[in-house]
């Protein structure tokens, strides 16, 4: 058995590329599961957040209603708008009649009531408020309909090939479907925005100067060590669902379960998945600063050498027997470098192998 990972050396600029796409690496690395977890759910998946490596899967490609786990995409688009500078946490959002009319879980927004983006994110992430979720979507795109179009375009960009959104809330709707795998993908993307955990880890809080109480629908936030979120969902059509994230040491995991009959089944399955990952896998990573790169000779240029640099750390998840081996590193440079060599030009690679 052997595995190899490659990162590329470039000149001058902080730039890095992987040799294979994430999907290709995932297929190469995923081995036939030797363990069958007894999970009282219709589908499940366990993914390592940093690398996207799948550690466990069970009917993870089966399309199902996701309930309020849908709001992960709503929150992702809002966080991306904030990061791009188009939206601020302090911006005021005015509630429309449409947002106010949402059923299910809500914070009872009134038509014309104004609330900050910060408070609406909190209401969506902690309390799973449907009116808050729609208010945010309308503020970003003008209407829930156009926001849902944006949700579907972003899902397509992320490779969520089995997902179709019909609303921004997750309320049951004909054709509103996704998979555990696709939920893990969008959960991983949302967790790249680290500010989201400031909301998803809140257990209890208030809005409107203490008049409206919030309690997190995700019990793991309080009762599971290292839990960082992320989102629950419950409807008649979907059953009980959750995308649960947790971090211990330098390992970050995402456990998605769908179609549980009860809330206890949902949280018990997520806990079992996370426990399995933390008990059987470890994360290996190496920072560029820990790697010595020598200047490389260049001919035909104004200078006689170029300086290689690496941008990102190398990361890999070791599971089972793989943990008996330490990845080995080898640096390979291109030979006979000729000017001109521009900033960002690839001049070599750092190759990692496991068990030869």
C-alpha positions as CSV (number, residue, x, y, z in Angstrom):
1,X,0.0,0.0,0.0
2,X,1.3,3.5,-0.8
3,X,-0.2,6.9,-0.9
4,X,1.3,10.1,-2.3
5,X,0.5,13.8,-1.9
6,X,2.0,16.6,-3.8
7,X,2.3,20.3,-3.3
8,X,4.0,22.6,-5.8
9,X,6.9,24.9,-5.4
10,X,6.6,28.3,-7.1
11,X,8.9,31.3,-7.5
12,X,8.3,34.5,-5.5
13,X,4.5,34.5,-5.0
14,X,2.7,32.7,-2.3
15,X,0.9,30.2,-4.4
16,X,0.2,26.5,-4.2
17,X,-1.8,23.9,-6.1
18,X,-2.6,20.3,-5.4
19,X,-1.8,17.7,-8.0
20,X,-5.4,16.2,-8.0
21,X,-8.8,17.7,-7.4
22,X,-10.5,17.2,-4.1
23,X,-13.0,14.8,-5.6
24,X,-10.2,12.7,-7.2
25,X,-8.2,12.6,-4.0
26,X,-11.3,11.6,-2.1
27,X,-12.0,8.7,-4.4
28,X,-8.4,7.6,-4.3
29,X,-8.1,7.7,-0.5
30,X,-11.5,6.3,0.5
31,X,-11.1,2.6,1.3
32,X,-13.8,0.0,1.7
33,X,-15.2,0.5,5.2
34,X,-14.2,-2.3,7.6
35,X,-16.5,-0.9,10.3
36,X,-20.3,-0.8,10.3
37,X,-21.7,1.6,12.8
38,X,-25.2,0.9,14.1
39,X,-26.9,4.2,13.4
40,X,-30.7,4.7,13.7
41,X,-30.8,7.0,10.7
42,X,-31.5,6.8,7.0
43,X,-28.2,8.3,5.9
44,X,-25.0,9.5,7.4
45,X,-21.5,10.7,6.6
46,X,-18.3,11.6,8.6
47,X,-15.9,14.1,6.9
48,X,-12.6,15.6,8.1
49,X,-13.1,19.4,7.7
50,X,-9.7,20.6,6.6
51,X,-9.1,18.0,3.9
52,X,-12.6,16.9,3.0
53,X,-11.6,13.3,3.5
54,X,-14.6,11.0,4.0
55,X,-14.0,8.8,7.1
56,X,-17.4,7.0,7.2
57,X,-20.4,6.9,4.9
58,X,-23.8,5.2,4.9
59,X,-26.4,5.9,2.1
60,X,-24.7,9.4,1.9
61,X,-25.8,9.9,-1.8
62,X,-29.5,9.3,-1.2
63,X,-31.6,12.4,-1.8
64,X,-33.7,13.4,1.2
65,X,-35.4,16.5,2.6
66,X,-32.9,18.4,4.8
67,X,-35.3,20.4,6.9
68,X,-33.5,23.4,8.6
69,X,-30.1,22.1,7.8
70,X,-30.8,24.0,4.6
71,X,-29.9,27.1,6.6
72,X,-26.3,26.2,6.4
73,X,-26.4,27.4,2.8
74,X,-28.3,30.5,3.8
75,X,-25.7,31.3,6.4
76,X,-22.9,30.6,4.0
77,X,-24.1,33.1,1.5
78,X,-24.6,35.7,4.2
79,X,-21.0,35.1,5.6
80,X,-19.6,35.4,2.0
81,X,-21.4,38.7,1.6
82,X,-19.9,40.0,4.8
83,X,-16.5,38.9,3.8
84,X,-16.8,40.5,0.4
85,X,-17.7,43.8,2.1
86,X,-21.2,44.0,0.6
87,X,-22.8,43.4,4.0
88,X,-22.0,44.4,7.6
89,X,-23.0,42.9,10.9
90,X,-24.3,46.2,12.0
91,X,-26.5,46.7,8.9
92,X,-30.3,47.0,9.7
93,X,-32.7,44.6,7.9
94,X,-36.3,45.6,7.6
95,X,-38.8,42.7,7.9
96,X,-41.2,42.2,5.0
97,X,-44.7,40.7,5.1
98,X,-43.3,37.6,3.4
99,X,-40.6,37.1,6.0
100,X,-43.0,37.7,8.8
101,X,-45.4,35.1,7.4
102,X,-43.0,32.2,7.8
103,X,-44.4,29.3,9.9
104,X,-42.5,26.8,12.0
105,X,-39.7,28.1,14.4
106,X,-39.4,31.8,14.4
107,X,-38.6,34.9,16.5
108,X,-42.0,36.5,15.5
109,X,-40.6,39.4,13.4
110,X,-43.2,42.0,12.7
111,X,-43.7,43.7,9.4
112,X,-41.5,46.8,9.3
113,X,-39.5,45.7,12.3
114,X,-35.7,46.3,12.0
115,X,-33.0,44.0,13.3
116,X,-29.3,43.9,12.7
117,X,-27.6,41.3,10.5
118,X,-25.7,40.2,13.6
119,X,-29.0,39.4,15.5
120,X,-30.6,37.8,12.5
121,X,-27.6,35.5,12.0
122,X,-27.8,34.6,15.7
123,X,-31.5,33.9,15.4
124,X,-30.9,31.7,12.4
125,X,-27.9,29.8,13.7
126,X,-29.0,29.3,17.3
127,X,-32.8,29.2,17.2
128,X,-33.3,28.1,13.6
129,X,-35.7,31.0,13.0
130,X,-37.4,30.8,9.6
131,X,-38.4,34.5,9.6
132,X,-34.9,35.6,10.3
133,X,-33.5,33.3,7.6
134,X,-35.8,34.7,5.0
135,X,-35.2,38.3,6.1
136,X,-31.5,37.8,5.6
137,X,-32.0,36.2,2.1
138,X,-34.3,39.0,1.0
139,X,-31.8,41.6,2.2
140,X,-29.0,40.0,0.2
141,X,-30.9,39.3,-3.0
142,X,-34.1,41.4,-2.9
143,X,-36.5,38.4,-2.6
144,X,-36.5,34.9,-1.3
145,X,-37.0,33.6,-4.8
146,X,-33.8,35.3,-6.2
147,X,-31.9,34.2,-3.0
148,X,-32.9,30.6,-3.6
149,X,-31.5,30.9,-7.2
150,X,-28.3,32.1,-5.6
151,X,-28.3,29.1,-3.2
152,X,-28.7,26.7,-6.1
153,X,-25.9,28.4,-8.1
154,X,-23.6,28.2,-5.1
155,X,-24.4,24.6,-4.5
156,X,-23.5,23.8,-8.1
157,X,-20.2,25.6,-7.7
158,X,-19.4,23.5,-4.7
159,X,-20.1,20.3,-6.5
160,X,-23.3,19.6,-4.6
161,X,-24.6,17.6,-7.5
162,X,-27.6,16.1,-5.8
163,X,-29.1,19.2,-4.2
164,X,-32.0,21.4,-5.2
165,X,-33.2,24.2,-2.9
166,X,-36.8,25.5,-3.1
167,X,-36.6,27.9,-0.1
168,X,-34.2,29.5,2.4
169,X,-35.7,27.8,5.4
170,X,-35.9,24.1,4.9
171,X,-39.6,23.9,5.3
172,X,-40.9,20.9,3.4
173,X,-41.5,21.6,-0.3
174,X,-41.8,19.4,-3.3
175,X,-38.3,18.9,-4.8
176,X,-36.4,20.5,-1.9
177,X,-33.8,17.7,-1.6
178,X,-30.2,17.1,-0.8
179,X,-27.9,14.4,0.5
180,X,-25.7,13.8,3.6
181,X,-22.6,14.1,1.4
182,X,-23.7,17.5,-0.1
183,X,-24.6,18.8,3.4
184,X,-21.1,17.9,4.5
185,X,-19.7,19.8,1.6
186,X,-21.5,23.0,2.4
187,X,-20.9,22.6,6.1
188,X,-17.2,22.4,5.4
189,X,-17.4,25.6,3.3
190,X,-19.3,27.4,6.0
191,X,-16.8,26.4,8.6
192,X,-14.1,28.2,6.6
193,X,-15.7,31.4,7.9
194,X,-14.5,31.0,11.4
195,X,-16.8,33.7,12.7
196,X,-19.8,31.4,12.2
197,X,-18.7,29.4,15.3
198,X,-19.2,32.5,17.4
199,X,-22.9,32.0,16.7
200,X,-23.2,28.2,16.3
201,X,-21.6,27.6,19.7
202,X,-24.0,29.8,21.7
203,X,-26.1,27.8,24.1
204,X,-28.4,30.5,25.3
205,X,-28.8,34.1,24.5
206,X,-31.4,36.9,24.0
207,X,-32.6,39.4,21.4
208,X,-34.6,42.6,21.7
209,X,-32.8,43.7,24.9
210,X,-33.5,40.5,26.7
211,X,-37.2,40.2,25.7
212,X,-36.7,37.3,23.3
213,X,-34.9,34.2,24.5
214,X,-32.8,31.9,22.3
215,X,-31.8,28.3,23.1
216,X,-29.6,26.4,20.7
217,X,-31.5,23.5,18.9
218,X,-28.2,21.6,18.8
219,X,-27.8,19.9,22.2
220,X,-24.3,18.8,21.3
221,X,-23.1,22.3,21.8
222,X,-23.6,21.9,25.5
223,X,-23.0,18.2,25.9
224,X,-20.3,17.2,23.5
225,X,-16.6,18.1,24.1
226,X,-15.2,20.3,21.3
227,X,-18.5,20.9,19.5
228,X,-18.4,23.9,17.2
229,X,-22.0,23.6,15.8
230,X,-23.5,23.4,13.3
231,X,-27.2,23.1,12.4
232,X,-30.2,20.9,13.2
233,X,-33.4,20.4,11.2
234,X,-36.7,18.8,11.9
235,X,-39.8,18.5,9.7
236,X,-42.5,15.8,9.1
237,X,-40.9,15.1,5.7
238,X,-37.3,15.1,6.8
239,X,-37.5,13.6,10.2
240,X,-34.7,14.7,12.6
241,X,-31.4,15.8,10.9
242,X,-28.2,17.4,12.0
243,X,-24.8,18.6,10.7
244,X,-22.6,18.4,13.8
245,X,-19.1,19.8,13.8
246,X,-16.4,19.3,16.5
247,X,-12.7,20.1,17.0
248,X,-10.2,18.3,19.2
249,X,-6.6,19.2,18.9
250,X,-5.9,19.8,15.2
251,X,-8.7,17.5,14.1
252,X,-11.9,19.0,12.9
253,X,-14.8,16.7,12.0
254,X,-18.2,17.1,10.4
255,X,-20.9,14.4,11.1
256,X,-24.1,14.6,9.1
257,X,-27.1,12.4,9.9
258,X,-30.5,12.5,8.1
259,X,-33.9,10.8,8.6
260,X,-33.7,9.9,12.3
261,X,-37.0,9.2,14.0
262,X,-36.3,11.2,17.2
263,X,-34.0,13.9,18.3
264,X,-32.2,11.6,20.7
265,X,-31.5,9.2,17.7
266,X,-30.2,12.2,15.8
267,X,-27.8,13.4,18.4
268,X,-26.8,9.8,19.4
269,X,-25.8,9.0,15.8
270,X,-23.8,12.2,15.4
271,X,-22.0,11.6,18.7
272,X,-21.2,8.0,17.6
273,X,-19.8,9.2,14.3
274,X,-17.7,11.9,15.9
275,X,-16.4,9.5,18.6
276,X,-15.4,7.1,15.8
277,X,-13.5,9.7,14.0
278,X,-11.6,11.1,17.0
279,X,-10.8,7.5,18.2
280,X,-9.6,6.1,14.9
281,X,-8.0,9.0,13.0
282,X,-5.3,11.6,13.5
283,X,-4.4,14.7,11.5
284,X,-0.9,15.2,10.0
285,X,0.1,18.6,8.8
286,X,3.3,20.4,8.0
287,X,3.8,24.1,7.8
288,X,5.8,25.7,5.0
289,X,8.0,27.5,7.6
290,X,9.2,24.1,8.8
291,X,10.5,23.2,5.4
292,X,14.0,24.5,4.2
293,X,14.0,25.4,0.5
294,X,17.3,26.1,-1.1
295,X,17.8,28.8,-3.8
296,X,17.8,27.3,-7.3
297,X,20.2,28.3,-10.1
298,X,18.9,29.9,-13.2
299,X,20.7,30.6,-16.4
300,X,20.2,33.5,-18.9
301,X,18.7,35.9,-16.4
302,X,19.8,39.1,-14.6
303,X,20.0,37.2,-11.3
304,X,21.7,33.8,-10.9
305,X,19.1,32.1,-8.7
306,X,15.4,32.1,-7.7
307,X,13.9,31.6,-4.3
308,X,11.1,29.0,-4.1
309,X,8.2,29.5,-1.7
310,X,5.2,27.5,-0.5
311,X,1.9,29.0,0.6
312,X,-0.2,26.3,2.3
313,X,0.5,23.7,4.9
314,X,0.3,20.0,3.8
315,X,-2.5,18.2,5.5
316,X,-3.5,14.5,5.6
317,X,-5.8,12.4,7.8
318,X,-4.3,9.1,9.0
319,X,-6.8,6.4,10.0
320,X,-6.5,2.9,11.3
321,X,-3.3,1.2,10.3
322,X,-2.0,4.3,8.6
323,X,-1.3,5.8,12.0
324,X,1.6,3.4,12.4
325,X,3.5,5.3,9.7
326,X,4.7,8.9,9.5
327,X,4.5,10.6,6.1
328,X,7.9,11.2,4.5
329,X,8.8,14.3,2.6
330,X,10.9,14.6,-0.6
331,X,11.6,17.9,-2.4
332,X,12.1,17.7,-6.2
333,X,13.2,20.7,-8.2
334,X,13.0,21.2,-12.0
335,X,16.3,20.9,-13.7
336,X,18.0,23.5,-16.0
337,X,15.9,26.5,-15.1
338,X,16.0,29.1,-17.9
339,X,15.1,32.8,-17.7
340,X,12.7,34.4,-17.9
341,X,10.9,32.9,-14.9
342,X,8.0,34.9,-13.6
343,X,6.7,35.2,-10.1
344,X,4.3,32.2,-9.5
345,X,6.1,29.9,-11.9
346,X,6.1,26.3,-10.7
347,X,9.7,25.1,-10.4
348,X,9.2,21.9,-8.4
349,X,7.2,19.9,-5.9
350,X,7.2,18.6,-2.3
351,X,6.1,15.0,-2.4
352,X,4.8,13.1,0.6
353,X,4.6,9.3,0.7
354,X,3.1,7.0,3.3
355,X,4.5,3.5,3.9
356,X,6.8,3.9,1.0
